[in-house]
């Protein structure tokens, strides 16, 4: 019997560890003695990851004036932490690439997740936040708990979806009612298991309850608002059919002018298709 | 009155309040007539809205939805009502998202009709 999010993680061999390559990149980024060349060398060992990263840095997300041909140059221009974050996002997507699509269409799921990620990145750029890539990653992973719920407790997940279908309730509230926890708690627990930064964990755990965020209130508020925008734009499908309620305090906290919302949507429209093509690992191959 | 989106600001309009960049520095003060050059500078500095004499948000909304079939807009509104049923439409940001969502839905429908 599954009573709390931790039970979901037990025995999940396939998700219990992030790919080795990511751990090595992360260690190198956190090690003050390692150089840009060292980090470039580690990334280059994984040719599919390198190819993906080069595609991403050459995409509309960055729009650098000239083409970036090598990983070392990408690391220099984009920055080590940023590139690590992008590597993380693509590694995680790859892990769940083989999931059953019976309940949740993966294409639509990543469409929503990437949509939320680039929306968050645009809001963060507006706020002139340092390292906007962490917002992209947090957005991409905010609903990751749903994938785990669908893998580990498919029958209950189906029941929750059906209940929402007929009652018109919000899925994350039905999750709490049916399982005793929601996908946000599961996602947070998974990120903790992976030993990812506490900021990411708090953002994912609190994205429906931004007032509960203690240390990373701004980051959480940005993802919360980005999720609402992504739903209002009907980007993809995360399982939730409705626009989740907007927390007024989170909205005030990020200080985005009302008139910037339409500009944000226009920017998302311009970036989303390219971003999906770049970030989704070998989609449809 | 309230600020309107920079997209809707035209050369020749008069500023009702000063325009500041995000850091808070004043780029242009109230009472100045806006030129194409000013708009260019605003865009470069990331200004997204301005307070214009005699123009309010209500005046520009129809401009932003060119030639959408009213029947489609109505269908779109019904759909958006359902989409937003758990939100507080009294909140200004939610209301703006709701408005944008209706426009997007209507545009999708009109695009589908043209095909």
Boltz contact constraints between the chains, C-beta under 6 A:
constraints:
  - contact:
      token1: [A, 170]
      token2: [B, 86]
      max_distance: 6.0
  - contact:
      token1: [A, 232]
      token2: [B, 97]
      max_distance: 6.0
  - contact:
      token1: [A, 232]
      token2: [B, 101]
      max_distance: 6.0
  - contact:
      token1: [A, 242]
      token2: [B, 86]
      max_distance: 6.0
  - contact:
      token1: [A, 243]
      token2: [B, 83]
      max_distance: 6.0
  - contact:
      token1: [A, 243]
      token2: [B, 84]
      max_distance: 6.0
  - contact:
      token1: [A, 243]
      token2: [B, 87]
      max_distance: 6.0
  - contact:
      token1: [A, 245]
      token2: [B, 86]
      max_distance: 6.0
  - contact:
      token1: [A, 245]
      token2: [B, 87]
      max_distance: 6.0
  - contact:
      token1: [A, 246]
      token2: [B, 94]
      max_distance: 6.0
  - contact:
      token1: [A, 251]
      token2: [B, 93]
      max_distance: 6.0
  - contact:
      token1: [A, 257]
      token2: [B, 48]
      max_distance: 6.0
  - contact:
      token1: [A, 257]
      token2: [B, 49]
      max_distance: 6.0
  - contact:
      token1: [A, 258]
      token2: [B, 96]
      max_distance: 6.0
  - contact:
      token1: [A, 259]
      token2: [B, 5]
      max_distance: 6.0
  - contact:
      token1: [A, 259]
      token2: [B, 48]
      max_distance: 6.0
  - contact:
      token1: [A, 259]
      token2: [B, 49]
      max_distance: 6.0
  - contact:
      token1: [A, 260]
      token2: [B, 48]
      max_distance: 6.0
  - contact:
      token1: [A, 261]
      token2: [B, 96]
      max_distance: 6.0
  - contact:
      token1: [A, 262]
      token2: [B, 100]
      max_distance: 6.0
  - contact:
      token1: [A, 263]
      token2: [B, 48]
      max_distance: 6.0
  - contact:
      token1: [A, 265]
      token2: [B, 100]
      max_distance: 6.0
